Amino acid sequence: MGRISASPVMLRPATVADDAAVWRLAQLDSSAVPTGPVLIAEVGGRPLAALGVLDGRAIADPFERTAELIDLLRLRASHLSDQRPPDGSAPPLRRRRLARPGARGRRWAPAWRPRSA
């Protein structure tokens, strides 16, 4: 596959500020706007492709080379769906056990040391 361009590519979730850009991509692509959360692919700061995370519907600027961008968006969406539990809720935060300073190899170390008499 050929290179997209020398400009940086950014994949990110679409925000309300991107509604016009997503609508424009859908119009250019003669497709419906994806429903639910949308990922956007920008090249050089220009939105060129978008993907509906829930429905998998891709829209792109037909006047640009976007096949690789859509592949990247699908890959990113698959990573996001792998991190979510089956019920669609947010992934659980991992609890990290922090050891107290000076507790090397011990389960617990006092925060203070008794004074020597």
N, C-alpha and C positions, 0 to 999 in steps of 0.2 A: 504494500500500500504506500501511496505517496505521502509526503509530509503535508500537514494542514497549513502551516505557515511558520515563520520564525517568531511570531508573536506568542506571548504566554497564553496558555489555556487555563481557565478557571472553571471548576465545577462547583456549584453552590446551590443551596435551596433558594427558590424564588421567594421574594417578599411582596408585599402589597405594592411597593414601588415598581415592581417588575410586571404588573398586570398589563400595562400598555404594550410592553415588549413581547410578552407571551401572546397577547391577542394579535399583534402584528405578525409574529411567526406563524400563527394559525391561519391568518388570512393569506399570507404568501404561499403557505403549503396547501391551501384549499382544504383544510381539515378543521375539525372541532378543537376547541381548547381542552387540554387534558383536565380531568377532574381530580380533586384532592390535592395533596402536596405535589409540588412540581420542582424538579431539578433543572437548573439552567446551565448551559455551557457557553462561556464567553471566550472570545478570542480577541485579544487586544482591547478588551473592555466592551466589545460589541456582542450582544446575545445572538448566537447563531443557531442554537438548537435547544429544545426543552423536552423533558420527559415526565409524564405523569407517573409518580411512584406507585400508586395503587392500581391504575389501569394499564400501565405499560405503554400508553400511547405516546409516540414520538412525533414531534413537529420540528421542522427545520427550514432554514432559508434555502430554497431550491436553486438560488443563483450562486451558492457557495459550496465548497466541498465539505460536506458535513457527515459523511458516513462514519468516519472515525470518531467524530464527536458523539454520535448517537451510541456507538459501541462503548465509549467511555462512560456515558450517562447510564447505560444499562448495567455496566459493571459496578458503578458506584451505587446504583439503586439495589443491586443484589447484595452488596456489602451492608447497606442500611437495613435491608429486610432480614439478614442473618443475625443482626444484633437485637432484633425485637422479639419478644416472646410471642407465641402464637395468637394471643388475644389482642395483639396490636398495641399494648401499653408500652410505656417507655422501658428501656432495659434497666434492670436493677443496678444500683450503685454497688460497687464492690467495697466491702469494708476492709480497711487495712489496719492491721494490728501494729500499733506503734510501741516500740520498747522505750522504756525510760533510759535516759543517759546513765551509763554505769551499770546497766543490767545485762552485760554480756553473758550469754549462756545461762542466765537465771530467768526464771519466770517472773519474778517481781523483785524490785529493789526499793528500799525505803527512800523517800524524797529527802530525808534528813538523816544525819548520823548522830548518834548519841555522843555527848561529850565524855571525854576520859576524865576520871576523877583524880 
